[in-house]
Amino acid sequence: MKKSLLIVSAIIMSALGAKAQITITMADIASPVTVIQQATDTMPTIAVGAAGISQTWNFTALNTHSTDTLNFVSPTWAPLASMFPGCNLAVEFSGQNAYAYASNTASAMTVMGSSSVQDFGGGPSTVTPKNTPAEILTNYPATYLSNFVNNYTTNSTFYYGVDPGIGFVIDSIRQKTMITKSSNVDAWGTISTPLMSTVPCIRFNETKNSVDSLWAYVTAFGGWNFIQETISDSRQFSWWANGIGFPLVDASTNMAADTVWQVQWLKAAPAAGINDYSAIADVNVYPNPAQNEITFALSANKVNAIQVLDITGRIIETYAVTSDNVKINISTFANGIYTYSLIGKDKNVLNHGKFTVAK
């Protein structure tokens, strides 16, 4: 009798596991051009809950204290993509003059670094922290009990130009952060938020141990001077579902008791992006959808080249513009959605859009 009960229990557990094993792959990451709206709750009342199988997370009580807009775009539309070789996806933080540079491949989603323009009081400064090696957001496929450890270092040097009250101006700052990151998919179940109800999901449990070192360059002292070293720990839980493109919820907690102190959550369903550029070069693309050939009607006086990219943001081909009607042979293109950028004489992006191949 005991043996029979054990067999029945094993069958039930196996069935539960099979039912809930959603898997996150590169197809579950937002592609260019996608707009994400993320709300932040700075006074959350939720709990992250237990690890394990068949969990239920009810986060419908989340509030909106601020909202951020993230634009997933091709790196060709980001200002400093050339500094991050291999990136095929950029994320623009609207209104902040800031970008993250990432690579989304069949094996992993990684972040190579970021760029932003900041003014510390001495004038605008471009800050470009680079990750060596890249920070792993997730390996693919990601499912229950997937895990990894990622050791990487972030380096940045930038103009500061301010006397912070010590009697002399600090010309530049150099920052180095050594990070040990551990990630574990420790639970699966269903999640409900103010946007969605009872969505199958998996939960990532991520910890970071960071050692941050800071140097200052002072002309009066003739070189770099060590300032300080700080050590910190952080933990974050993220809930992912299939076909969304972005975490439904990110919860930041303290390390000791996993008390939640801030939550960011998906406020609106991801939507096709709107051209944020001035579109100073008009273009007519036809036919769309296309089968074997597509035509770009534009002004050759303004446009130098057309870049065609696949759904992952990878540049497939660059076509020189020598006339006002550019015909492109797409007979070898697989069915799907492609994006294009019109590149001007000064190498800036003048316009961009999408077309579909359907044979």
Secondary structure by P-SEA (a helix, b strand, c coil): caaaaaaaaaaaaaaaaaaccccccccccccccbbbbbbbbccccccccccccccccccccccccbbbbbbbccccccccccccccccbbbbcccccbbbbbbbcccccccccbbbbbbccccbbbbbbbbccccccccccccccccccccbbbbbbbbbbccccccccccbbbbbbbbbbbbbccbbbbbbccccccccbbbbbbbbbbbbbbbbbbcccccccccccccccbbbbbbbbcccccccbbbbbccccccccbbbccccccccccccccccbbbbbcccccccbbbbbcccccccbbbbbcccccccbbbbbcccbbbbbcccccbbbbbbbbbcccccccccccccccc
